[in-house]
Amino acid sequence: MMLVLGLVGFTMLMLVLEWIRADMVALLVVVVIGLTGLIPGDQVFNGFAGNAVIAIIAIMIMGAGLDRAGVLNLTAAFVMRMARGVESRLGVVVNSVTSLFSAVIPSQALAALMIPVTSRLSARTGVPMSRLLLPMAFCILTATNTTLIANSPLIVLNDLIASANSNLPPGAHTIPKFGLFSVTPVGLVLAVVGVLFFYLFTRKLLPEREDDRLKVTPGRTESYFADTYGIAGETAELTVTAESPLVGMSIGEVEQLHGAPLILAIKNGNESRVAPPSDQMIWVGTVLGVLAPRDAINAFANNQLCRVSMRMRQLGEQFNTTRAGISEAVVPPSSRFIKQTVGELRLRKRFGISVLAVNRGDEVFREDVRAVSLRAGDTLVLHSKWRDLLLAEEDRDFVVVTDIPKEEARPGKIWQAVGFFVLAKCLALFTHLDLSVAMMTGAVGMLLTGVLNMDEAYKAINWKTIFVTACLIPLGWSMDSTGTASWIAQEVLAVLGHAPQWTLQLSIAVLTLMFSQVMSNVGATVMMVPIAISVAVSTGGNPSAYALIVAVSSSNTFLLPSGHPALMMVAGPGGYRAKDFLRVGLPLTIIVLTLTLVTINFMYR
């Protein structure tokens, strides 16, 4: 028990402080469990083969298939028709559609899919993104408990219940597993309340400050990037003459010169490209496509003995706005870019993408951008060809926020994508198949019919989430098998005495949501479900109700932008501050907490 408590404490500390990556922490924990024999050696890695993990993988693949087939593009068109440009109606339709998708697509993946859709709607209606993104992200969390397949804590719930059943005291009734729609009454109530909450209070709770950043839409006006990032001026061509000191220098060296403009494109001989890499050499006759105020361009050209042309004669194709331009992208919590500097990523050489600025909260980095170490939630200002940007986005290391020209990848496969998704749902609902088998049937169907190929399926899987989930499940098992959960439950009861059931449930729910604010919701669920079940068994409560309270409360993470990946992803593009999340999240947290307890107790009365 002491060893298990030590592992729990270590896991919580590392997930909060982030000194070690979350997936590395989880791997370390599962190896220690195996080395110390807390659970049998042949069961240590059973989490990877568990129903929960396989189901999560299948759901991620199907979500990518729906996106690849253009379902979300059709959704954007539908929302436009329904809203007709009216802000209050647009908010309701966006939040309702988001809530609907949140029942079947994992929250972080849905946020990544919906941010560009919301940007497109904002661009076409003139409604600021700050009025749309935060309600959209919050509605993802309120509606994610509608079914068992979209929320990771709910998916792992059955695996934790199976472990608890094997360690129940003699004579105790086994806890039934949850079905696909067992949680739907709770999820529907919370989803409806989320939409109504923002319909009634959006204007009162969301920021009213008059900020240029909140009044224009990314990608639609040049003034946006000038006002927000100081990226202003005109594009021009600089032709390097034989007398120029730039001859023989690299792009990186030129960028370090005093007064150097932004170098967005280059032409050497007959070859031209945007986002020239820093080691690209400059020779006599090289043409540089630059961006800066006209006076700064002329001053730099005079100093470096270059010819200036304010008309894009040789690089016009590279600056065609239908093919290239400036965009914004946000770094999600699962990105491989985190803790790497912009220079180390070599985006110009690998993808043809220039990073012009990095926005972090109220701080904008424009000088020496290459030295900036990236964090989750950072917003990148990029210049590139749209095609290159979309290809780079497929690695899911950033999410493009800007409404850029984009073709649906496989619109002809939309019926296959929807058909196999519905088939998977029906198998889970109307047959006795495990959730993992039902979901994987839909995923394989999409692969066989060409909605996705195997490489795209691999990219669709968030392996960090998979490893964290699979490796932390054995920690929950060890809490049951060693009696640690029962001991903690007895200590809790010793403090609370003979408190009524609703007091115990409230304490469990508050403790869960507090843990979830500072660590992963899967981690909080794995730790709290065994304790909640032990408390229920010891006091004569309903273990199913207690376990469900924990799983639902783990998504009640509205107070901090760091509380959930979906919230981190909208903070930068929406221009939100920490106090905005607190102002909106505090009343919503209380409402969701209250309704969770009332609805679950009504279900299990």
N, C-alpha and C positions, 0 to 999 in steps of 0.2 A: 504493500500500500504506500509506503514512504517513497519507493522508487516511482510508482505511478504518479503520485502527487508532485514529485520533483520534475517528471517529464511534462506534466500539465503546466506547472509553473514556468518551466523553461520555454515551452511552446508559446504560451501567452506572452511572455516577455519578448521573445524574438519577433513574434508577429506584430507586436506593438512598436518596438524600437526599430525594426527592419534592418538590424545590423547584418543579418543573413537573409538571403532570399527565402520567400515563403516555401517554395517547393524544395529547397535545400534543407530547410528546417524539418519539413515533413519527412523527407527521406532519412534524415538523421534519426528522427524519433522512431520510425519503423524499424530501422536497423538495430537501435538500442533495445527495442522490444524483443526482437529476435535473439540478440546476444544474451539477454538476461532471462529468457524463457518465460516472460510474463504471459505469453500465449504459446501454444504448441508451435514448433518450428515450421510444420507443414501448413500452418494457417496464417503465417506472418504476412505473406503477400497476396492473400485471398482478396484483399480490397481491390486489386487491379482486375480481378475476374468477377467482382461482385456485380449484381444487377444494377446497382446505382451508377457505377462508373461506365459500364457498357451503354446504359440508357442515355447518359449525358453525352457520350461520344456520338451516338446515333442522332440525338436531337440537334447537336451542333452541325452535323453534316446536312440534315434536312433543312435547318435554318439557312445554311449557305445555298442550298439548292433553290429554295424559294426566292432568295435574293437574286441568284444568277438567272433565274427564269423571268425576272422583271416584275414579281408580285408587288414589290414596294413602289416601283414606278407607277403601276396602276393604282396603288393606294394613294399616292400623291395626287394623281389626276382626279380620283374620286373625292378626296378631301377638298380640292379646289372647287369642284362642282357643288359640293354640299355647303361650303362656307360662303361662297360668292363674295369673298373679300372682306366680310364683316369680321372685325377682330374677335368679338365675344363668341360668335358662331365658329370661327376658325379654331379657337382654343378648345371648345367643346368637342369638335369633330376630331382634331388631332389627338386629344387626350383619350377620347373614346376608342379610336382606331388603335392607338398605342396600347391601351388596356386589353383590347381584343388580342393583339399579337403577343402581349406579355403572357397570356395563358399558355402559349405553345412554343415560344422562343426564349432561351435564356436571357436574363436581363442585360448583361454586358454586351452580348452579341446584338440584341435589339437596339440598345443605345447607339452602337456603331452604325447600324443600318438606318436609324431614324434621324440622326443628326443631319446628314445630307438632305434627307427628305424635308425636314423642317426648314433648312436653309433655303431650299428651292421654293417652298411655300412663302417664306418671308420675302424672298426676292420678288416674287410675282404679285404679292398683295401689299407690300410696304409695311407690314406689321413687324416691329422690331423682334429680333430673335430672343432678346431678353424677356419678352412676354410669352415666349413659347417653349424655350428649352427646359427651364426649371420645372414647370408643371408637367412637361412630357416625361422628364426623368423620374419625378416623384410618382407619376401615375404608373410607370413601369413597375415600381416597387409595391404600390398598393394592389396591383392586379396580378402580381407574379404568383400569388397563392391560389389562383383559380383552379388550376389542375395540378396533378402530381408531376408533370413532365417538364416544367419550365424553371422550377426553383430548386437549386442543388440541395439545400437543407431538407426539402420535402422528399427528394429522390433518395437521399441517404437514410431517411427515417426508417424505412422498412428493414434495412440492413441492421440498424441499431436495435430495432424491436426484436429481430430474430436473435440477436445476441442476448438481449435482456430476457427473452423467454427461456433460453437455455440455463439461465442462472436464477430463475425465480425460486422462492422457497417452496417446499413441498405443500401441495394442496392449493396453491395459488392458481387462478385461472390464467391461461396464456393470453397474451395481448394479440388481438387480430391485426393483420396487416392492413394498410390503407390501399384502397382502390384508386383508379385514375381520377375519379370525380368525388372521392370521399371528402375532399376539402373544399369543394365548389361552393357550398353555402357561405363559408367564411370568406372565400376569395371574391365572390360576387358582391357581398356587402361592402367589403373594403374597396373594390374597384369602383362601385357606384359612388361611394362616399368621396373617393379621390377626385373623380370628375366633377361632382357637385361642389366640392370644397374650392376648387380653382375657378369654377364658373362664378361662384359668389364672392370670392375674396382675392382674385388675382390682382386687381387694380389697387386694393388696399395693402396687400402684403409685398408685392414685388417692387423693386426700386423705382423711385420716382425721379431720381437725379437726372438733370438735363445733360447728358453726356453724348457727344457726337458718336461715340462708339456704339451707343444703344439705339441711335436713330437711323442708322444706315445698315445695309446688309452686306456682308462680306462678298467680294467678287463682283459687285454690281456698280460701284462707283470708285473712281480713282481717289476721291477725297477721303474715303474710308481709310486707306492705307497711309495717306498723308497725315490725317488727323490722329490716327491711333499709333502709328509706328514711325512717323517722320519720313516715310518713304515717298518722296514727292519729286516732281520735276518733269522733264521731258526725255524721250528716248532720242538717241543720236548715234551716228557712226563716226568713229575715230579711225582714220587710216594712218598707220605708222609709217613715217618717212625714213629714208636712209640716215638722216641726221639725228633721229630720235634716240634718246637714251634708253627707251623701252626695248630696243632691239637686243635680243639675247636674254631678256628677263622672262621670268615665268609669271603666270597670272597671279599666283600667290604673292610674289614680290611686288607686283604693281599695286595690288590691293592694299599693301602696307604703306604706300606713298601718301604723303600729306595731300589732302584734297582729292583723293582718287574717287571717281564715281563708282556706282555699282556696275560691275561688268557682268552682263546678262547673256551675251552671245559672242561668238568669235567666228571669223572666216579666215582660213589659211589656204591660199590657192583656190581650188574649186570646192573645198570641203568647209562646210559651215555647221555649227551646232549651238544649241543653247547650253547654259550652265557649264562653261569650260572648266575642267579640273584645275586645281591649283598648280600642278606641275606642267600644264600646257605652255609651250614656249611661244614667244612672240618674235616675229621676224619682219624684215622689210616688206611692206605691202599688206601686213596683217590688218584686218578690219575688226574693230571691237564695237559691239553693240552695248551702249552704256545708258544708265538712267541717273539723272541728277538735274538740279536747276540749271537753266541755260547759262547763267553767268559762271557757275562752277565748272561746267563742261568746257566753256571757252577758256577759262583760266588754266585748267589742267592741260588742255590742248596746246596753249601757248607755251607753257612751261616744259612740256614734253615733246614739242615740235611735231605735233600731229595735225593732219587736216581734218576739219570738222564738216560734217554734213548733217543738218537737222532733218533731212528727208532720208528715210530708210530705203536706199536704192539697192544695196547688196544683201541686206539682212531682213528685208521686208517680210519674207516668208516665215522667218523665225519669230517675228513679232505679230503675226496675224492672230487677232484675238479669238478667232474660232479654233485655233490650233494650240495657242500658248498663252500664258499670262501669269498673274500673281494670284495665289490662293492661300488659304489657311488650312492647317491640319492640326489635330490634337493628338497627343501621345497617350494611349490608353495604359492602364496599370499592367497589362500583360505584355507590353512592348519590350523587345530586345534592345531598344535604344536607351532605356533607362540606365543612368549612371555612366553612360558614354558621352564623350564630348562630340560636338557637331563635326569637328575635324576628323575624329576617329571613324565616323560613319562613312566618310568618303561618298556622300550622296551624289556629288557632281560626276565623279568618275563612274560609279556603279549604275546610276539611274538617269543622269542628266538633269538633276534637280539642285538648284541653288537655295540655300537657306539665307534669307535676307535679314530675319530678326527672330527673336524668341520672346514670347510674352509669358510671364509667370505672375499671376495675380495682378498687382498694381505696378509691377516692374517690367520694363521692356529692355532687352539686351540688343543693341545694334552695333556697338563697337566690339571688335574682336569676337564675333559670333562663333568662330571655330573653336574657341576655348570654353564655351559654355557647356557644362555637364547637364544633361537632360534629366528631368524628373517626370513622374506620372502627372498628367494634367497640363503639361506645358503646351502652349499653342505655338506652332511653327509658321512663319510666313515664308512661302516658297515661290520660286519662279521656275517654270518648266513648261514643256509641252504637255498638253492634257493627256495624250496617250501614254507618255512616260510616267506621269503621275498616277494614272490608274493602274499601270503595270506594277509600280512600286507598292501601291496600296494593297495589292493582293497578298503581300506578306503579313498584313495586319499589324504592322509595327506603328502605323499611324492611321488616323481616320480623317479623311478629307471633309472639311466642314463646308467649304464654298460650293455654291451651285455652279458646276462646270459642265461644259458640253459632254454628254455621256450617252452612249448607245447601250440599249439593253443587250446583254451578252447572248442570251438564247431565248428570245421571246417565243419561239416556236415550241419550246418545251414546257410552257406554263401549265398545260393540262396534265402532263405527266407528273410535274412537281406537285401540283395540288392533289392529284389523284392518289399518289403514293403516300402523301402526308395524311390524307383522310383515311386511307386504308390502315395505316399504322395506328391511328386513333381508334378506329373501329375494332381492330384486333385487340387493343388494350382494354377496350370497354366491354365487348361482347363475347370474348373468349377467356379461357383460363390461362392463356399464355402469360409468362412473365413480362413485365414492362420492357425489359431489355430486348427480348425476342421480338416483341411487337414493334418497337421503335427501329430496331436494326432491319426489320423487313422493309420498312419504308425507305430507310437510307440506301439499302442495297438496290431496291427498285429504282431509285433516282440514278444510281450509278449505272445500272444496266441499260437504262433508257437514254443515257447521255445527258441528263440534266447537269451532272457534274462528272469529271473524270477523277481518277484515283488521286492524282497529285493535288487537285483542288480540294478533294475530301480531306487529305492530310493537312493542308493549310487551314482548313475550316476548324480543325480541332485545336482548342486552347489547351496545350499540353501542360501548362502550369496549373490550370484548374484541375486537370485530371490527376496529376501527381499529388497535389495538395489533398484532394478528396480521397484518393485511394490509400494514401499513406497515413492519414489521420483517422480513418475508420478503425484500424486496429487499436488506436489509443482508446476509443470508446469501448471496444471489446474488452481491453485490459482493465478498464475501470469497473466493468461488470464482473469479470472472472476473478479479480483479486478482492472483491468486496469493498473497493474504495468508494464506489458510488453509494452503497448502503451506509457506510460510515459517515460520509459527508451529509447524507440525508438525516441521519440520527442527530448529528451536530446541529443541523438547521432546525430540526424539531425541538431540540433542547433549548434553543434560543427563542423560538416563536411560541413554545409552550403548546397550549391547546387552541391555537388560532383556528378560525373557521377556514373552510376550503378556499373561499375566494381570496383570503389574505395570503395563503400559501401560493395560490396561483399567481396573484399579483406580484409577489416577491420573486417567483421563478421568472415571470415575464420581464420584469424590470431588470433583473440580473442578466438575462439573455440579451436584451437590447443594449445594455451598457457594454457587454463584451463585444457585441457586433459592431458598435461604433468604432472600436479601436483594433479589431482583428477581423479575420474573415468570418463570414456568416456560417460557413461550413465548420470551421474550427469551434465557434461558439456552440453550434448544434451538437457536435460530437461530444463536447464536454458536458453540456447541460442536460441532454436527453436521459442518460443513465441516472443522473441525480434526480431529475423530475420524476422518472418512473419509480425510483426507490421511495421518494417522498409520498407518491400516490399510494403505493402498496402499503406503506407503514401507517397511513392515516385513513385508509379505506376509500381513497379517492379513485377516480377512473384513470388508469394509466394512459389510455389512448388520448384522453382530453389533455392531460399534462404534457405528453409528448408533442401533441399538435400545437399547444400553446408555445412551446419552445421553438418549433420549426417556423411558425408564422412570425413570432416576435423577432427572430433573427433577421428578418427583412425590414423591420421597423427602424431603419437607420437614416433618419432625415435630418439629424442635428448638425452633422459635420460633412463638408464636402469629401473628406477622406473616408467617410463611413461606408461608401459603396463605390465600385468602379464606375457605375453609370453616372453618379453625381460628379465624380472627378472629371469625367469626360465633357460635361457641359459647363463646368465652372469657367474655363477660359473663353470659349466662343460666346458665352452669354454675358461675359463681363461681370460675373457675380463675385461678391465678397463673402467672407465667412459669416458676417452678421446677416446677410440675406438668407443663407441656409437656416440660421438659427431663428430668424423672424418667421419664416414660413414653416420650418420643420417642427418647432416646439408645439404649436397648437395641433398640427397634424399628428405628431407622435402621441399626444394624449388621446386624441379622438380614435386613432387606430388601435391603441392599447386597450381602451375601454370597449370598443366594439369587438375586438378579438376575444376578450374574456366573456362578454355577454353572449356572442354568437356560438362559441364553442360550448359553453355551459348549456345553452339552449339545445344544441345538437345532442349532448350526452346527458340530458337531465334524467 
